[in-house]
Amino acid sequence: MARRSRGRRFIAWAALAGVIGGAVFLAVAEVFALLLDRAASPVLAVGGFVIDIVPQPFKEFAIATFGEYDKIALLAGLGLAVVIASAISGILQLVRPPLGAVALVVAGVLSIAAIVTRAGATPLAFLPPVLGTVGGAIVLVLLSRRLRAWRASIVGAAESGELKTVAPDTAGGHAAAEEPVGARPSDGERVPAQIDRRRFFALAALAGASALVVGIAARSVSMAVSSVDAIRSALKLPAPKTTVAVPAGAELDVPGLSPLFTPNKDFYRVDTALTVPSIDPSTWRLVVDGMVDQRVEMSFQDLLDMGLDEYAITLTCVSNEVGGELVGNAKWLGVPLRDVLAKAGPKSGADMVLSRSVDGYTASTPLAALTDPRLDAILAVAMNGEPLPPEHGFPVRMVVPGLYGYVSATKWLTELRVTTFAQDEAYWTPRGYSAQAPIKFASRVDTPKLGESVPAGRIPIAGVAWAQSVGIERVEVSIDDGDWTPATLSTPINDDTWVQWMLEWDATPGTHYVTVRAINKDGELQIEERAPIAPNGATGWQRSLISVT
């Protein structure tokens, strides 16, 4: 029993040694990533790789479950995986050396692969994980050696008789234990064993504390150095040539109803960037090439010099479920994309523009949607009266009405490649989504909320409806599968924004089903049949259960 107890104890210390070795690996890698290439962080690179390869159903689950916190959940999951894998490597290094060190090297190789294959990897991007692997392996080997020496000292003492077994004290209830001959029972080990134990804990404490402090400091400095908050705050954008005219009656006064314009802090965020890219507008460049008469390169100032206009446009994510919240309305300042593309001169035969983000993300947008003078497809630099928030694409992003974001709303934009759908495909196309994805118009109930009890009497049922580039003609509501009643609509700003709707209802006690549907200005009825998010957007009428007390 005593031997089993000792074995379990040393397995636990071996796991701790592995975790410390893993921490040293990450800390060293973070320091050299800060010095050589801030994007060469193993955690961020592996996280980005996971985002790229995870199957589409898991992506939808993460978005539906965690919303805008899906990246935080992924990082937490990666952190837990690193701790578990490191603990296993420590145990392997104790019981089957050098398998633990080999496992750490394998992890280093995988992180190197994730880093050097990412978009924009620098020639020295491989160095941080290499040096981190070396540092972590050295610490793991040293800790394991000291742990084995400690264990050998105890085993040797037991075999030489310097440790004796104390029989169970049935009266006092004490379990059998080992004690050194001629020492106090509480000593438990002879002097060499105590020395080996202290050497192990001294190195473990030094390496662990150093890894924690250095790793956190390196990551904090990296985030501070790359922060664009100060630059963004100091940025002064020119006044727009035109502004959005908001008509009277554009916003209904109903508690619980989504505001006409979604505040930036509440605007949905869905993208593949594990961390928000930091881009200095003074160094930002946009390249327009591909099937064009001439290659064009523009600076941020070149874009501003074209003159800005204000636009009101509602954006919708393809991951938005029926009744979901991945839709938002905002005022944008920007430049028409057709004017930017005209500088390069798209050639005959081109039918797609492949836009690219600084993090390598790509989107496939029909060329016609970007050059049609009737559509306000823009390069946006501001959102709701301020420069784009970093998480929403600072300094420049695409905004295209009528198309789902995954094929049009590229953030942190760096390149527009004029091409064809036959020749190129974007990020989401091989992952189960359509190459082209016009928005399916829809309606939503905002209040009363699902599961919320309301008092009997006259209450408003209200929500929003959207049909970008076409417009909403009317919204109808049915109570308990009864007749369809037209709702009151707000005055639309334009056909590219959502409208609010409201219906006064004499609610009676009990549970009731409320169903909503929209009709667009082309006379088309919102699709009733339920369809999943993939491959090109969910459909169906929202049907909510409301409890009236």
C-alpha positions in Angstrom: 0.0 0.0 0.0 2.9 2.4 0.9 4.6 1.7 -2.5 1.3 2.4 -4.4 0.9 5.6 -2.4 4.5 6.7 -3.3 3.8 5.7 -6.9 0.7 7.9 -7.2 2.6 10.8 -5.5 5.4 10.7 -8.0 3.0 10.4 -10.9 1.4 13.6 -9.7 4.7 15.4 -9.4 5.6 14.1 -12.9 2.4 15.6 -14.3 3.3 18.9 -12.6 6.8 18.7 -14.2 5.1 18.3 -17.6 2.9 21.2 -17.1 5.8 23.4 -16.1 7.7 22.2 -19.2 4.8 23.1 -21.3 4.6 26.5 -19.7 8.2 27.2 -20.3 7.7 26.2 -24.0 4.9 28.7 -24.4 6.7 31.5 -22.4 9.9 31.2 -24.4 7.9 31.1 -27.7 5.9 34.2 -26.6 9.1 36.2 -25.8 10.7 35.4 -29.2 7.4 36.0 -31.0 7.4 39.4 -29.5 10.9 40.1 -30.7 10.7 38.4 -34.2 7.1 38.1 -35.3 4.2 38.9 -33.0 1.9 36.6 -35.0 4.2 33.6 -34.3 2.5 32.7 -31.0 2.0 28.9 -30.9 -1.4 29.2 -29.1 -2.7 31.7 -31.6 -1.4 29.8 -34.6 -2.8 26.5 -33.5 -6.1 28.1 -32.6 -6.3 29.6 -36.1 -5.5 26.2 -37.5 -8.3 24.6 -35.4 -10.7 27.3 -36.7 -9.8 26.4 -40.2 -10.2 22.6 -40.0 -13.1 22.2 -37.6 -16.1 20.7 -39.4 -18.9 23.1 -40.3 -21.5 21.7 -37.8 -19.1 22.3 -34.9 -18.6 25.9 -36.1 -22.3 26.5 -36.1 -22.6 24.9 -32.6 -19.9 27.2 -31.3 -21.5 30.3 -32.8 -24.9 29.4 -31.5 -23.7 28.5 -28.1 -21.0 31.1 -27.4 -21.9 33.9 -29.8 -19.2 36.6 -29.9 -17.4 34.7 -27.1 -16.6 31.7 -29.3 -12.9 32.7 -29.6 -12.6 33.0 -25.8 -14.2 29.5 -25.5 -11.7 28.2 -28.1 -8.7 29.6 -26.2 -10.0 28.2 -22.9 -10.4 24.8 -24.6 -6.9 25.0 -26.1 -5.5 26.0 -22.7 -7.1 23.0 -21.1 -5.8 20.7 -23.8 -2.3 22.1 -23.4 -2.4 21.4 -19.6 -3.6 17.8 -20.1 -1.1 17.1 -22.9 1.8 18.6 -20.9 0.8 16.6 -17.8 0.9 13.4 -19.9 4.3 14.3 -21.4 5.6 14.7 -17.8 4.3 11.3 -16.8 5.8 9.7 -19.9 9.2 11.3 -19.2 9.2 9.8 -15.7 8.1 6.2 -16.6 9.4 5.9 -20.2 12.1 8.5 -20.9 12.6 10.1 -23.3 9.0 9.7 -24.6 7.8 12.8 -22.7 10.5 15.0 -24.3 9.6 13.4 -27.7 5.9 14.3 -27.2 6.9 17.9 -26.4 9.0 18.0 -29.6 6.1 16.7 -31.6 3.9 19.4 -30.2 6.6 21.9 -31.2 6.7 20.6 -34.7 2.9 20.9 -35.0 3.0 24.5 -33.8 5.8 25.3 -36.3 3.6 23.8 -39.1 0.6 25.9 -38.0 2.7 29.1 -37.8 4.7 28.8 -41.1 1.6 27.9 -43.1 -0.5 30.8 -42.0 -1.0 33.8 -44.3 1.7 36.4 -44.1 4.2 34.2 -42.2 7.7 35.9 -42.1 11.0 34.0 -42.8 11.8 33.9 -39.1 8.3 32.8 -38.0 9.6 29.3 -37.2 12.1 30.4 -34.6 9.7 31.2 -31.6 8.2 27.7 -31.5 11.7 26.1 -32.1 13.3 27.9 -29.3 10.2 27.3 -27.1 10.4 23.6 -27.8 14.1 23.5 -26.8 13.5 25.4 -23.6 10.5 23.4 -22.6 12.2 20.1 -23.3 15.3 21.0 -21.3 13.2 22.0 -18.3 11.2 18.8 -18.6 14.2 16.6 -18.8 15.9 18.3 -15.8 12.8 18.2 -13.6 12.3 14.5 -14.5 15.9 13.7 -13.6 15.5 15.3 -10.2 12.2 13.6 -9.7 13.7 10.2 -10.5 16.7 10.9 -8.2 14.2 11.7 -5.4 12.3 8.5 -6.0 15.5 6.5 -6.2 16.7 7.9 -2.8 13.5 6.7 -1.1 13.6 3.3 -2.8 17.2 2.9 -1.9 16.6 3.9 1.7 13.8 1.4 1.9 15.9 -1.4 0.4 18.8 -0.7 2.8 16.6 -0.7 5.8 17.0 3.0 6.6 13.2 3.2 6.1 11.1 1.0 8.3 7.4 0.3 8.2 5.3 1.5 11.1 2.6 -1.1 11.8 -1.0 0.1 11.8 -2.1 1.5 15.2 -5.5 -0.1 15.5 -6.2 1.9 18.6 -5.4 5.2 17.2 -6.4 4.4 13.6 -3.1 5.4 12.0 -2.3 3.7 8.7 1.0 2.0 7.9 3.8 4.3 7.0 7.5 4.4 6.4 10.0 6.1 8.6 13.8 6.3 8.6 15.6 4.4 11.3 16.7 6.7 14.1 14.6 9.6 12.8 11.4 11.2 13.8 8.3 9.5 12.2 7.4 12.8 10.6 10.7 13.0 8.7 9.7 10.2 6.4 12.9 10.4 4.3 16.6 10.2 4.9 18.8 13.3 4.2 19.7 12.5 0.6 16.1 12.1 -0.3 15.3 15.4 1.4 18.0 17.0 -0.7 16.7 15.5 -3.9 13.2 16.6 -3.1 14.2 20.1 -2.4 16.2 20.3 -5.6 13.1 19.2 -7.5 10.8 21.7 -5.9 13.4 24.5 -6.2 13.7 24.0 -10.0 10.0 23.5 -10.4 9.2 26.7 -8.5 11.9 28.7 -10.4 10.9 27.4 -13.8 7.1 27.6 -13.1 7.2 31.2 -11.7 9.5 32.4 -14.5 7.3 30.9 -17.2 4.2 32.4 -15.7 5.7 35.9 -15.3 7.6 36.0 -18.5 4.8 34.4 -20.6 2.1 36.8 -19.3 4.4 39.8 -19.6 5.4 38.9 -23.2 1.8 38.4 -24.2 0.7 41.7 -22.5 3.5 43.7 -24.1 2.7 42.1 -27.5 -0.9 43.2 -27.1 0.1 46.7 -26.0 2.6 47.2 -28.8 0.1 46.0 -31.4 -2.8 48.0 -30.0 -4.3 50.4 -32.4 -6.6 52.0 -29.9 -4.5 55.2 -29.5 -4.1 55.5 -33.3 -7.8 55.0 -33.8 -8.7 57.5 -31.2 -6.5 60.1 -32.8 -7.7 59.4 -36.3 -9.7 62.3 -37.8 -11.8 61.4 -40.8 -13.0 64.0 -43.3 -16.6 65.0 -43.2 -18.8 63.0 -45.6 -20.0 64.6 -48.8 -23.5 63.2 -48.2 -25.3 62.0 -45.0 -28.1 59.6 -44.4 -31.5 61.3 -44.0 -33.5 59.5 -41.3 -37.2 60.1 -42.0 -39.8 60.8 -39.4 -41.4 57.6 -38.0 -38.3 55.5 -38.8 -38.1 54.3 -35.2 -41.0 53.0 -33.2 -41.2 53.7 -29.4 -41.7 50.2 -28.1 -39.9 48.8 -25.0 -37.8 45.8 -25.9 -37.6 46.6 -29.6 -34.2 46.6 -31.3 -33.0 50.2 -31.8 -33.1 51.5 -35.4 -29.2 51.6 -35.4 -27.4 48.9 -33.5 -24.7 50.3 -31.2 -21.2 49.2 -32.1 -20.8 47.4 -28.8 -23.9 45.3 -29.5 -23.2 44.7 -33.2 -22.7 41.0 -33.8 -19.2 39.7 -34.5 -18.5 36.5 -36.4 -15.2 35.9 -38.1 -12.2 33.5 -38.2 -9.7 35.7 -36.4 -8.7 34.3 -33.1 -7.3 37.6 -32.1 -8.3 41.0 -33.6 -5.6 42.1 -36.1 -3.9 45.4 -35.3 -3.3 47.5 -38.4 -1.8 51.0 -38.5 -3.7 53.1 -41.2 -0.5 54.8 -42.1 1.0 51.5 -43.3 -2.2 49.9 -44.6 -2.3 49.2 -48.3 -5.0 47.8 -50.6 -4.0 46.0 -53.8 -6.4 45.5 -56.7 -5.1 43.0 -59.2 -6.0 39.9 -61.1 -8.1 40.2 -64.3 -7.6 44.0 -64.6 -6.1 46.4 -67.1 -3.7 47.7 -64.5 -2.7 46.7 -61.0 -3.6 49.4 -58.4 -2.2 49.9 -54.9 -3.9 52.4 -52.6 -3.0 53.8 -49.2 -5.5 54.8 -46.5 -5.1 58.4 -47.4 -5.7 57.6 -51.1 -9.0 56.1 -50.1 -10.0 59.2 -48.0 -9.0 61.5 -50.8 -11.7 59.9 -53.0 -14.3 61.4 -50.7 -16.5 59.7 -48.2 -20.3 59.3 -48.2 -22.6 58.0 -45.5 -24.7 54.9 -46.0 -27.3 53.1 -43.9 -27.0 49.3 -44.4 -28.1 46.2 -42.5 -25.7 43.3 -42.3 -26.7 39.7 -41.8 -24.6 36.7 -41.0 -25.3 33.4 -42.7 -25.1 31.7 -39.3 -28.2 33.6 -38.2 -30.9 31.2 -37.2 -34.6 31.8 -37.5 -35.3 34.5 -34.9 -31.6 34.9 -34.3 -29.6 38.0 -33.4 -26.7 37.8 -35.9 -28.1 40.8 -37.8 -27.5 44.5 -37.2 -28.1 47.9 -38.7 -25.5 50.7 -38.8 -24.5 54.0 -40.5 -21.3 53.5 -42.5 -18.8 56.0 -44.0 -17.1 54.8 -47.1 -16.2 54.9 -50.7 -18.2 53.0 -53.5 -16.4 49.8 -54.4 -17.3 50.4 -58.1 -15.1 53.5 -58.1 -12.2 51.7 -56.6 -12.5 48.8 -59.1 -12.8 51.3 -61.9 -9.3 52.5 -61.2 -8.0 49.0 -62.1 -10.4 48.3 -65.0 -11.9 44.8 -64.6 -11.5 42.8 -67.8 -14.2 41.1 -69.8 -14.9 37.5 -68.6 -14.4 38.3 -64.9 -17.4 37.5 -62.7 -16.0 37.5 -59.1 -13.9 39.5 -56.8 -11.9 37.5 -54.2 -11.3 39.8 -51.2 -8.6 39.0 -48.8 -8.2 39.9 -45.1 -4.8 40.5 -43.4 -5.3 37.2 -41.6 -5.7 35.3 -44.9 -9.5 35.0 -44.8 -11.1 35.3 -48.3 -14.6 36.0 -49.6 -16.1 35.5 -53.1 -18.3 38.4 -54.2 -20.0 38.6 -57.6 -18.4 41.3 -59.6 -21.8 42.6 -60.6 -22.8 43.2 -57.0 -19.8 45.5 -56.6 -20.1 47.4 -59.9 -23.9 47.8 -60.1 -24.6 51.6 -59.7 -28.0 50.7 -58.0 -26.2 48.9 -55.1 -24.3 50.7 -52.4 -21.4 48.3 -52.1 -18.7 50.2 -50.2 -15.3 50.1 -48.6 -16.2 51.4 -45.1 -13.8 53.3 -42.8 -16.3 54.4 -40.1 -19.3 52.9 -38.3 -22.0 54.8 -36.4 -20.1 58.0 -36.4 -16.6 56.8 -35.4 -13.7 55.0 -37.1 -14.4 51.3 -37.5 -13.9 49.4 -34.1 -10.9 47.0 -34.3 -13.2 44.0 -34.0 -15.3 45.2 -36.9 -12.5 45.7 -39.4 -10.4 48.8 -38.6 -9.1 50.5 -40.7 -11.1 49.3 -43.8 -13.7 46.6 -44.5 -16.3 45.7 -47.1 -20.0 46.3 -46.7 -22.3 45.0 -49.4 -26.1 45.1 -49.1 -28.0 42.1 -50.1 -25.3 39.5 -49.6 -24.5 37.4 -46.5 -21.3 38.5 -44.7 -19.3 35.4 -45.5 -19.3 36.3 -49.2 -19.0 40.1 -49.0 -18.2 41.6 -45.6 -14.4 41.1 -45.5 -12.8 42.9 -42.5 -9.2 44.1 -42.2 -9.2 44.2 -46.0 -5.9 44.1 -47.9 -6.6 42.8 -51.4 -9.2 42.7 -54.1 -8.5 40.1 -56.8 -10.7 40.3 -59.9 -11.2 36.7 -61.1 -13.8 34.1 -61.8 -15.9 31.6 -59.8 -14.5 28.9 -62.0 -10.9 29.8 -61.2 -10.9 30.7 -57.5 -12.8 29.8 -54.4 -13.1 31.5 -51.0 -12.5 30.4 -47.5 -16.0 29.0 -46.8 -16.7 27.4 -50.2 -14.8 24.1 -49.6 -16.2 24.0 -46.0 -19.8 23.4 -47.1 -21.2 26.8 -48.0 -22.3 28.2 -51.4 -19.9 30.4 -53.4 -22.7 32.9 -53.9 -25.2 33.8 -51.1 -27.8 36.5 -51.5 -29.6 37.2 -48.3 -32.9 35.5 -47.7 -35.2 38.1 -46.3 -36.7 37.5 -42.9 -38.6 38.8 -39.9 -38.1 38.5 -36.1 -40.0 39.0 -32.9 -38.1 41.1 -30.4 -40.8 41.5 -27.7 -42.3 39.7 -25.9 -39.2 37.5 -25.7 -39.3 33.7 -25.8 -40.1 32.3 -22.4 -41.0 35.7 -20.9 -44.4 36.0 -19.1 -46.5 39.1 -19.9 -49.6 40.5 -18.1 -53.0 40.1 -19.6 -54.3 43.1 -21.4 -53.3 45.2 -24.4 -49.6 44.7 -25.2 -47.4 45.3 -28.2 -45.8 42.5 -30.2 -42.9 44.0 -32.1 -39.7 43.2 -34.0 -37.7 43.9 -37.1 -37.7 42.6 -40.7 -35.1 43.0 -43.4 -34.8 42.4 -47.2 -31.7 44.2 -48.2 -31.6 45.7 -51.7 -35.3 45.0 -52.2 -37.1 46.3 -49.1 -40.0 45.2 -46.9 -43.5 45.8 -48.1 -45.4 44.5 -45.0 -45.2 42.2 -42.0 -48.0 40.0 -40.8 -48.6 38.3 -37.5 -50.8 35.3 -36.6 -51.9 34.4 -33.0 -52.5 30.8 -32.3 -52.5 29.9 -36.0 -55.4 32.3 -36.6 -55.8 34.9 -39.4 -52.8 37.0 -40.5 -53.0 40.6 -39.3 -50.9 43.3 -40.9 -48.5 45.0 -38.4 -47.6 48.7 -38.3 -44.3 49.4 -40.0 -41.8 52.1 -39.3 -40.9 54.4 -42.1 -37.9 52.8 -43.9 -34.7 54.7 -44.3 -34.0 52.8 -47.6 -34.4 49.3 -49.0 -31.0 48.3 -47.5 -32.0 48.7 -43.9 -34.3 46.8 -41.7 -37.7 48.1 -40.6 -39.3 47.9 -37.3 -42.9 46.5 -36.9 -45.5 46.5 -34.2 -48.9 45.0 -33.5 -51.2 45.8 -30.5 -52.6 42.6 -29.1 -55.3 42.0 -26.5 -53.6 39.2 -24.6 -55.7 36.8 -22.6 -54.4 34.5 -19.9 -52.8 31.3 -21.0 -50.1 30.2 -23.5 -50.2 31.5 -27.0 -48.2 30.9 -30.2 -47.1 34.1 -32.1 -46.0 33.6 -35.7 -44.5 36.3 -37.9 -43.8 36.5 -41.6 -42.7 39.2 -44.1 -43.5 40.2 -47.7 -40.9 42.1 -49.7 -41.4 44.8 -52.3 -41.3 42.3 -55.1 -44.4 40.7 -53.6 -42.5 37.6 -52.5 -43.6 35.8 -49.3 -40.9 34.9 -46.7 -40.1 31.2 -47.0 -42.1 29.2 -44.5 -40.2 25.9 -44.8 -37.4 25.4 -42.3 -33.9 25.0 -43.7 -30.6 24.8 -41.9 -27.9 27.5 -42.0 -25.7 25.6 -44.4 -25.2 25.9 -47.3 -26.6 29.4 -47.8 -28.7 30.6 -44.9 -31.6 29.4 -42.7 -35.2 29.9 -43.6 -38.6 29.6 -41.8 -41.2 31.6 -40.0 -40.4 32.4 -36.3 -43.1 30.9 -34.1 -42.8 31.9 -30.4 -44.6 30.6 -27.4 -45.8 33.4 -25.1 -47.1 33.0 -21.6 -49.8 35.5 -20.5 -50.6 35.8 -16.8 
